[in-house]
Amino acid sequence: MPEPIIVNHLENSSQQIGLAATGQSFEIHERRGSGPDDLQVHYSDDEAWHVLEGTLTFRFVDRQVEASAGTTVFVPAGGPHTYFVAGNPTR
């Protein structure tokens, strides 16, 4: 299963990450709020978030990760995931 990559640019300003995009497409959207309730999988598309303010909690098959402002989360195609506004998992 593809592993997500999580980088907090504010805490690790000198950290450089190489990404291996495996999906067929990549899109950029500006969103507010939470994602779907259940884990979802995009088999053909990579997906990424850059948290501008507040905190998002990302849920994967084996763990949850809080991503605060300045954090980028990259999920390669095939990686089950969802996300929600921290403190509000049920919306």
Stockholm file with secondary structure:
# STOCKHOLM 1.0

chainA/1-91         MPEPIIVNHLENSSQQIGLAATGQSFEIHERRGSGPDDLQVHYSDDEAWHVLEGTLTFRFVDRQVEASAGTTVFVPAGGPHTYFVAGNPTR
#=GR chainA/1-91 SS CCCCEEEETTTCTTCCCCCCCCSSBCCCCCCCSCCCSSCBCCSSBCEEEECCSSEEEEECSSCEEEEETTEEEEECTTCCBEEEETTCTTC
#=GC SS_cons        CCCCEEEETTTCTTCCCCCCCCSSBCCCCCCCSCCCSSCBCCSSBCEEEECCSSEEEEECSSCEEEEETTEEEEECTTCCBEEEETTCTTC
//
